């Protein structure tokens, strides 16, 4: 949520990059991957976004754009 507050409506890559630069992310999440090769940080951020969207906190004003509701 901090990334979207700072960036405003953003594409996921911008959100991931902002988090990498501005939040204390465990090295394992930065360098680790799932069994299918997906980056752990990006997977966790997408999951958090999904949950926040379910709660009505995050929206998608356009395809591929995340924003605070």
Biopython code that builds the backbone (N, CA, C, O; Angstrom):
import numpy as np
from Bio.PDB.StructureBuilder import StructureBuilder

atoms = [
    (1, "UNK", "N", (0.817, -1.171, 0.000)),
    (1, "UNK", "CA", (0.000, 0.000, 0.000)),
    (1, "UNK", "C", (0.874, 1.254, 0.000)),
    (1, "UNK", "O", (0.494, 2.266, -0.590)),
    (2, "UNK", "N", (2.014, 1.205, 0.638)),
    (2, "UNK", "CA", (2.914, 2.359, 0.667)),
    (2, "UNK", "C", (3.366, 2.734, -0.736)),
    (2, "UNK", "O", (3.483, 3.915, -1.064)),
    (3, "UNK", "N", (3.620, 1.722, -1.563)),
    (3, "UNK", "CA", (4.055, 1.996, -2.937)),
    (3, "UNK", "C", (2.977, 2.741, -3.705)),
    (3, "UNK", "O", (3.278, 3.706, -4.407)),
    (4, "UNK", "N", (1.740, 2.316, -3.586)),
    (4, "UNK", "CA", (0.659, 2.982, -4.309)),
    (4, "UNK", "C", (0.380, 4.379, -3.750)),
    (4, "UNK", "O", (-0.023, 5.271, -4.495)),
    (5, "UNK", "N", (0.590, 4.574, -2.456)),
    (5, "UNK", "CA", (0.463, 5.922, -1.890)),
    (5, "UNK", "C", (1.523, 6.841, -2.481)),
    (5, "UNK", "O", (1.247, 7.998, -2.798)),
    (6, "UNK", "N", (2.736, 6.317, -2.627)),
    (6, "UNK", "CA", (3.841, 7.120, -3.143)),
    (6, "UNK", "C", (3.752, 7.332, -4.654)),
    (6, "UNK", "O", (4.050, 8.418, -5.151)),
    (7, "UNK", "N", (3.344, 6.300, -5.374)),
    (7, "UNK", "CA", (3.370, 6.344, -6.832)),
    (7, "UNK", "C", (2.062, 6.793, -7.471)),
    (7, "UNK", "O", (2.065, 7.367, -8.560)),
    (8, "UNK", "N", (0.954, 6.535, -6.803)),
    (8, "UNK", "CA", (-0.339, 6.730, -7.447)),
    (8, "UNK", "C", (-0.618, 5.545, -8.357)),
    (8, "UNK", "O", (0.047, 4.516, -8.233)),
    (9, "UNK", "N", (-1.581, 5.655, -9.268)),
    (9, "UNK", "CA", (-1.903, 4.537, -10.156)),
    (9, "UNK", "C", (-0.643, 4.060, -10.890)),
    (9, "UNK", "O", (0.057, 4.857, -11.514)),
    (10, "UNK", "N", (-0.364, 2.760, -10.810)),
    (10, "UNK", "CA", (0.906, 2.245, -11.332)),
    (10, "UNK", "C", (0.762, 0.853, -11.902)),
    (10, "UNK", "O", (-0.139, 0.097, -11.539)),
    (11, "UNK", "N", (1.662, 0.536, -12.794)),
    (11, "UNK", "CA", (1.785, -0.825, -13.313)),
    (11, "UNK", "C", (2.543, -1.654, -12.271)),
    (11, "UNK", "O", (3.332, -1.113, -11.496)),
    (12, "UNK", "N", (2.302, -2.960, -12.256)),
    (12, "UNK", "CA", (2.946, -3.817, -11.256)),
    (12, "UNK", "C", (4.470, -3.685, -11.205)),
    (12, "UNK", "O", (5.040, -3.668, -10.115)),
    (13, "UNK", "N", (5.139, -3.593, -12.351)),
    (13, "UNK", "CA", (6.603, -3.504, -12.346)),
    (13, "UNK", "C", (7.072, -2.282, -11.558)),
    (13, "UNK", "O", (8.050, -2.369, -10.814)),
    (14, "UNK", "N", (6.399, -1.163, -11.708)),
    (14, "UNK", "CA", (6.770, 0.043, -10.957)),
    (14, "UNK", "C", (6.588, -0.177, -9.462)),
    (14, "UNK", "O", (7.392, 0.292, -8.657)),
    (15, "UNK", "N", (5.531, -0.891, -9.094)),
    (15, "UNK", "CA", (5.283, -1.186, -7.681)),
    (15, "UNK", "C", (6.390, -2.099, -7.140)),
    (15, "UNK", "O", (6.929, -1.845, -6.063)),
    (16, "UNK", "N", (6.728, -3.154, -7.877)),
    (16, "UNK", "CA", (7.796, -4.060, -7.435)),
    (16, "UNK", "C", (9.106, -3.293, -7.258)),
    (16, "UNK", "O", (9.801, -3.463, -6.256)),
    (17, "UNK", "N", (9.440, -2.446, -8.237)),
    (17, "UNK", "CA", (10.699, -1.689, -8.176)),
    (17, "UNK", "C", (10.709, -0.735, -6.984)),
    (17, "UNK", "O", (11.726, -0.603, -6.302)),
    (18, "UNK", "N", (9.580, -0.068, -6.731)),
    (18, "UNK", "CA", (9.508, 0.851, -5.598)),
    (18, "UNK", "C", (9.723, 0.093, -4.289)),
    (18, "UNK", "O", (10.458, 0.553, -3.416)),
    (19, "UNK", "N", (9.086, -1.056, -4.158)),
    (19, "UNK", "CA", (9.235, -1.858, -2.936)),
    (19, "UNK", "C", (10.683, -2.294, -2.759)),
    (19, "UNK", "O", (11.219, -2.231, -1.653)),
    (20, "UNK", "N", (11.317, -2.735, -3.836)),
    (20, "UNK", "CA", (12.725, -3.159, -3.745)),
    (20, "UNK", "C", (13.625, -2.019, -3.252)),
    (20, "UNK", "O", (14.565, -2.253, -2.492)),
    (21, "UNK", "N", (13.337, -0.796, -3.684)),
    (21, "UNK", "CA", (14.174, 0.354, -3.317)),
    (21, "UNK", "C", (13.838, 0.948, -1.951)),
    (21, "UNK", "O", (14.715, 1.519, -1.303)),
    (22, "UNK", "N", (12.596, 0.826, -1.503)),
    (22, "UNK", "CA", (12.155, 1.596, -0.343)),
    (22, "UNK", "C", (11.696, 0.798, 0.871)),
    (22, "UNK", "O", (11.480, 1.377, 1.935)),
    (23, "UNK", "N", (11.546, -0.480, 0.741)),
    (23, "UNK", "CA", (11.072, -1.300, 1.857)),
    (23, "UNK", "C", (12.141, -2.317, 2.250)),
    (23, "UNK", "O", (12.913, -2.760, 1.399)),
    (24, "UNK", "N", (12.195, -2.690, 3.531)),
    (24, "UNK", "CA", (13.138, -3.735, 3.950)),
    (24, "UNK", "C", (12.605, -5.107, 3.546)),
    (24, "UNK", "O", (11.742, -5.675, 4.216)),
    (25, "UNK", "N", (13.124, -5.619, 2.457)),
    (25, "UNK", "CA", (12.674, -6.905, 1.925)),
    (25, "UNK", "C", (13.745, -7.954, 2.220)),
    (25, "UNK", "O", (14.921, -7.728, 1.936)),
    (26, "UNK", "N", (13.357, -9.089, 2.781)),
    (26, "UNK", "CA", (14.345, -10.145, 3.041)),
    (26, "UNK", "C", (15.053, -10.574, 1.749)),
    (26, "UNK", "O", (14.436, -10.666, 0.688)),
    (27, "UNK", "N", (16.334, -10.829, 1.859)),
    (27, "UNK", "CA", (17.131, -11.248, 0.707)),
    (27, "UNK", "C", (16.521, -12.488, 0.058)),
    (27, "UNK", "O", (16.526, -12.618, -1.166)),
    (28, "UNK", "N", (15.997, -13.392, 0.875)),
    (28, "UNK", "CA", (15.395, -14.614, 0.325)),
    (28, "UNK", "C", (14.241, -14.283, -0.614)),
    (28, "UNK", "O", (14.042, -14.978, -1.611)),
    (29, "UNK", "N", (13.476, -13.232, -0.313)),
    (29, "UNK", "CA", (12.373, -12.846, -1.186)),
    (29, "UNK", "C", (12.876, -12.160, -2.454)),
    (29, "UNK", "O", (12.273, -12.304, -3.518)),
    (30, "UNK", "N", (13.961, -11.426, -2.347)),
    (30, "UNK", "CA", (14.520, -10.744, -3.508)),
    (30, "UNK", "C", (15.140, -11.719, -4.501)),
    (30, "UNK", "O", (15.033, -11.539, -5.714)),
    (31, "UNK", "N", (15.783, -12.739, -3.978)),
    (31, "UNK", "CA", (16.526, -13.655, -4.847)),
    (31, "UNK", "C", (15.839, -14.991, -5.044)),
    (31, "UNK", "O", (16.166, -15.719, -5.982)),
    (32, "UNK", "N", (14.893, -15.329, -4.180)),
    (32, "UNK", "CA", (14.254, -16.634, -4.243)),
    (32, "UNK", "C", (13.200, -16.730, -5.323)),
    (32, "UNK", "O", (12.720, -15.727, -5.851)),
    (33, "UNK", "N", (12.857, -17.958, -5.632)),
    (33, "UNK", "CA", (11.810, -18.189, -6.622)),
    (33, "UNK", "C", (10.993, -19.407, -6.236)),
    (33, "UNK", "O", (11.434, -20.258, -5.463)),
    (34, "UNK", "N", (9.805, -19.470, -6.786)),
    (34, "UNK", "CA", (8.930, -20.606, -6.549)),
    (34, "UNK", "C", (9.386, -21.770, -7.417)),
    (34, "UNK", "O", (10.322, -21.632, -8.205)),
    (35, "UNK", "N", (8.737, -22.896, -7.277)),
    (35, "UNK", "CA", (9.114, -24.074, -8.064)),
    (35, "UNK", "C", (8.905, -23.863, -9.562)),
    (35, "UNK", "O", (9.530, -24.545, -10.374)),
    (36, "UNK", "N", (8.041, -22.933, -9.934)),
    (36, "UNK", "CA", (7.830, -22.660, -11.360)),
    (36, "UNK", "C", (8.623, -21.442, -11.845)),
    (36, "UNK", "O", (8.386, -20.946, -12.947)),
    (37, "UNK", "N", (9.577, -20.954, -11.013)),
    (37, "UNK", "CA", (10.477, -19.897, -11.429)),
    (37, "UNK", "C", (9.994, -18.483, -11.176)),
    (37, "UNK", "O", (10.632, -17.528, -11.619)),
    (38, "UNK", "N", (8.890, -18.327, -10.480)),
    (38, "UNK", "CA", (8.336, -17.014, -10.196)),
    (38, "UNK", "C", (9.086, -16.369, -9.028)),
    (38, "UNK", "O", (9.366, -17.041, -8.036)),
    (39, "UNK", "N", (9.412, -15.088, -9.129)),
    (39, "UNK", "CA", (10.104, -14.370, -8.068)),
    (39, "UNK", "C", (9.222, -14.304, -6.830)),
    (39, "UNK", "O", (8.037, -13.986, -6.933)),
    (40, "UNK", "N", (9.782, -14.599, -5.660)),
    (40, "UNK", "CA", (9.006, -14.629, -4.418)),
    (40, "UNK", "C", (8.439, -13.261, -4.036)),
    (40, "UNK", "O", (7.293, -13.172, -3.594)),
    (41, "UNK", "N", (9.217, -12.207, -4.198)),
    (41, "UNK", "CA", (8.728, -10.870, -3.869)),
    (41, "UNK", "C", (7.501, -10.536, -4.724)),
    (41, "UNK", "O", (6.479, -10.094, -4.198)),
    (42, "UNK", "N", (7.599, -10.743, -6.011)),
    (42, "UNK", "CA", (6.497, -10.405, -6.902)),
    (42, "UNK", "C", (5.260, -11.254, -6.599)),
    (42, "UNK", "O", (4.134, -10.760, -6.654)),
    (43, "UNK", "N", (5.473, -12.515, -6.284)),
    (43, "UNK", "CA", (4.346, -13.372, -5.926)),
    (43, "UNK", "C", (3.667, -12.865, -4.663)),
    (43, "UNK", "O", (2.440, -12.795, -4.601)),
    (44, "UNK", "N", (4.458, -12.510, -3.655)),
    (44, "UNK", "CA", (3.901, -12.022, -2.393)),
    (44, "UNK", "C", (3.169, -10.692, -2.571)),
    (44, "UNK", "O", (2.124, -10.471, -1.959)),
    (45, "UNK", "N", (3.712, -9.811, -3.405)),
    (45, "UNK", "CA", (3.060, -8.526, -3.655)),
    (45, "UNK", "C", (1.732, -8.747, -4.387)),
    (45, "UNK", "O", (0.726, -8.124, -4.047)),
    (46, "UNK", "N", (1.729, -9.616, -5.373)),
    (46, "UNK", "CA", (0.471, -9.906, -6.090)),
    (46, "UNK", "C", (-0.571, -10.506, -5.145)),
    (46, "UNK", "O", (-1.754, -10.180, -5.239)),
    (47, "UNK", "N", (-0.139, -11.370, -4.246)),
    (47, "UNK", "CA", (-1.072, -11.966, -3.288)),
    (47, "UNK", "C", (-1.638, -10.894, -2.353)),
    (47, "UNK", "O", (-2.839, -10.875, -2.081)),
    (48, "UNK", "N", (-0.775, -10.009, -1.866)),
    (48, "UNK", "CA", (-1.236, -8.919, -1.002)),
    (48, "UNK", "C", (-2.206, -8.020, -1.757)),
    (48, "UNK", "O", (-3.223, -7.606, -1.201)),
    (49, "UNK", "N", (-1.906, -7.712, -3.013)),
    (49, "UNK", "CA", (-2.793, -6.898, -3.828)),
    (49, "UNK", "C", (-4.147, -7.581, -4.002)),
    (49, "UNK", "O", (-5.184, -6.923, -3.926)),
    (50, "UNK", "N", (-4.150, -8.892, -4.235)),
    (50, "UNK", "CA", (-5.391, -9.642, -4.365)),
    (50, "UNK", "C", (-6.238, -9.504, -3.097)),
    (50, "UNK", "O", (-7.438, -9.241, -3.166)),
    (51, "UNK", "N", (-5.599, -9.683, -1.950)),
    (51, "UNK", "CA", (-6.332, -9.579, -0.690)),
    (51, "UNK", "C", (-6.853, -8.161, -0.458)),
    (51, "UNK", "O", (-7.980, -7.987, 0.003)),
    (52, "UNK", "N", (-6.042, -7.145, -0.773)),
    (52, "UNK", "CA", (-6.476, -5.760, -0.614)),
    (52, "UNK", "C", (-7.611, -5.420, -1.583)),
    (52, "UNK", "O", (-8.495, -4.628, -1.260)),
    (53, "UNK", "N", (-7.577, -6.013, -2.747)),
    (53, "UNK", "CA", (-8.678, -5.788, -3.700)),
    (53, "UNK", "C", (-9.968, -6.415, -3.171)),
    (53, "UNK", "O", (-11.043, -5.826, -3.289)),
    (54, "UNK", "N", (-9.859, -7.609, -2.591)),
    (54, "UNK", "CA", (-11.030, -8.269, -2.000)),
    (54, "UNK", "C", (-11.631, -7.410, -0.885)),
    (54, "UNK", "O", (-12.846, -7.406, -0.685)),
    (55, "UNK", "N", (-10.778, -6.687, -0.163)),
    (55, "UNK", "CA", (-11.219, -5.820, 0.938)),
    (55, "UNK", "C", (-11.654, -4.436, 0.457)),
    (55, "UNK", "O", (-12.098, -3.614, 1.259)),
    (56, "UNK", "N", (-11.531, -4.174, -0.836)),
    (56, "UNK", "CA", (-11.951, -2.897, -1.390)),
    (56, "UNK", "C", (-10.948, -1.769, -1.218)),
    (56, "UNK", "O", (-11.302, -0.599, -1.367)),
    (57, "UNK", "N", (-9.697, -2.105, -0.906)),
    (57, "UNK", "CA", (-8.677, -1.092, -0.669)),
    (57, "UNK", "C", (-7.940, -0.735, -1.965)),
    (57, "UNK", "O", (-7.539, 0.413, -2.159)),
    (58, "UNK", "N", (-7.766, -1.716, -2.842)),
    (58, "UNK", "CA", (-7.048, -1.528, -4.099)),
    (58, "UNK", "C", (-8.008, -1.798, -5.244)),
    (58, "UNK", "O", (-8.867, -2.675, -5.157)),
    (59, "UNK", "N", (-7.852, -1.032, -6.322)),
    (59, "UNK", "CA", (-8.686, -1.219, -7.510)),
    (59, "UNK", "C", (-7.804, -1.271, -8.749)),
    (59, "UNK", "O", (-6.594, -1.058, -8.677)),
    (60, "UNK", "N", (-8.425, -1.555, -9.874)),
    (60, "UNK", "CA", (-7.751, -1.526, -11.170)),
    (60, "UNK", "C", (-8.540, -0.590, -12.080)),
    (60, "UNK", "O", (-9.490, -1.018, -12.735)),
    (61, "UNK", "N", (-8.153, 0.690, -12.125)),
    (61, "UNK", "CA", (-8.894, 1.631, -12.951)),
    (61, "UNK", "C", (-8.745, 1.354, -14.447)),
    (61, "UNK", "O", (-9.588, 1.772, -15.241)),
    (62, "UNK", "N", (-7.688, 0.661, -14.830)),
    (62, "UNK", "CA", (-7.467, 0.249, -16.214)),
    (62, "UNK", "C", (-6.716, -1.082, -16.166)),
    (62, "UNK", "O", (-6.085, -1.418, -15.164)),
    (63, "UNK", "N", (-6.796, -1.819, -17.251)),
    (63, "UNK", "CA", (-6.122, -3.110, -17.274)),
    (63, "UNK", "C", (-4.623, -2.928, -17.035)),
    (63, "UNK", "O", (-3.973, -2.104, -17.676)),
    (64, "UNK", "N", (-4.098, -3.705, -16.111)),
    (64, "UNK", "CA", (-2.672, -3.672, -15.812)),
    (64, "UNK", "C", (-2.248, -2.501, -14.951)),
    (64, "UNK", "O", (-1.055, -2.216, -14.850)),
    (65, "UNK", "N", (-3.189, -1.818, -14.331)),
    (65, "UNK", "CA", (-2.873, -0.684, -13.465)),
    (65, "UNK", "C", (-3.469, -0.934, -12.097)),
    (65, "UNK", "O", (-4.625, -1.338, -11.975)),
    (66, "UNK", "N", (-2.669, -0.692, -11.062)),
    (66, "UNK", "CA", (-3.134, -0.822, -9.685)),
    (66, "UNK", "C", (-3.261, 0.563, -9.091)),
    (66, "UNK", "O", (-2.463, 1.451, -9.391)),
    (67, "UNK", "N", (-4.269, 0.749, -8.242)),
    (67, "UNK", "CA", (-4.478, 2.038, -7.588)),
    (67, "UNK", "C", (-5.209, 1.805, -6.265)),
    (67, "UNK", "O", (-5.837, 0.767, -6.060)),
    (68, "UNK", "N", (-5.114, 2.776, -5.391)),
    (68, "UNK", "CA", (-5.887, 2.714, -4.150)),
    (68, "UNK", "C", (-7.331, 3.073, -4.476)),
    (68, "UNK", "O", (-7.592, 3.981, -5.265)),
    (69, "UNK", "N", (-8.248, 2.365, -3.872)),
    (69, "UNK", "CA", (-9.671, 2.604, -4.136)),
    (69, "UNK", "C", (-10.152, 3.852, -3.429)),
    (69, "UNK", "O", (-11.326, 4.209, -3.536)),
]
sb = StructureBuilder()
sb.init_structure("model")
sb.init_model(0)
sb.init_chain("A")
sb.init_seg("    ")
for serial, (resi, resn, name, xyz) in enumerate(atoms, 1):
    if name == "N":
        sb.init_residue(resn, " ", resi, " ")
    sb.init_atom(name, np.array(xyz, "f"), 0.0, 1.0, " ", f" {name:<3s}", serial, name[0])
structure = sb.get_structure()
